[in-house]
């Protein structure tokens, strides 16, 4: 079982968390002006890299907060977790 380090609660087992998608996706400034193709791309098109990937997670059985996580999708190793609004660690 993975241990995920919540930035607020500390290390907890993975079954306390839910994956929330790719991190650092900015909502369009004027969403009403987007055509259907652009809106569909914003909603559904995400990176699916092999290797290091920035993800959003939520600690649903703890503090309930969202946070960001750098995870290697090949090894499933978590490199770092950090609060929303903070830059991704290098």
N, C-alpha and C positions, 0 to 999 in steps of 0.2 A: 504494500500500500504506500502511496506517495504521502509525504508530509509537505503541506503547503504552509508557508510562513505568511500569515495575515499581518499586514503592517500595523494593525491595531491590537490583535489578540495573541500574536505569536504563532508558533508551529502547531498545526492541527491536522488530523487525518483528512485525506481527500474527500471522503464522503460527507464532510461538512460544507463543501463548496459546490458551486455550479459554474460551468463555463459560460461566459457571456459574449463570446465572439472576439473578433480582432480588435486590438486596442488602437487608440489614436485615430479613429475615424471621425472626422469633423462633419457636422451637419451642414448642408448648404445654407448660405446666408439668406437667400431668397428662394425657398423651396417651391413656392407657388409659381415661379417663373420657369421651372424645369419642365422639359417635355417628358413624355412617358419613358423613353429610352434612358434619359439621364437619371430620372427618379429610380427606375429599375436598377440601373448600375449602382447608384448610391445604396439602395437597400440590400442588394444581393451579391454584388461582385466583391469578393474578398480574396486576399492573397492566401495561398495554401503552400507555403514554402517547405522545403525539406531542410531542416536545420533550425536555427534560431528564429523565434517568432514572438512578437509582442501580443499578449492576449489580455482580455478583461475577464476577471473572475469575481464572483460574489460569495461572501461568507454567509450563506443562508442560515446555517444552524449556529451562528455566533452573533457577531455584531450587525450583520445584515448589510454591510457596506461593500461597495465595489472597489476593486483595486486592480492594478496592472501587474502582469507577470511575464517575465522573459523565460520561455521554455524551449528546449531543443526538441523538435518534433520527431527526431530519429531515436534519440536515447530516452526521451520523456524526462530528462533531467531539468529541474527548475534552477535557473541561474540566479534570478533575483525577483523580488516582488517590491512594488513601490506604489505610493498613493497616487490617485488621479491628479493631474496637473503637474506632477513632477516629471522631469525629463527621464527618459529611459537610461539606465546605467550603461556605460560603455563596456 
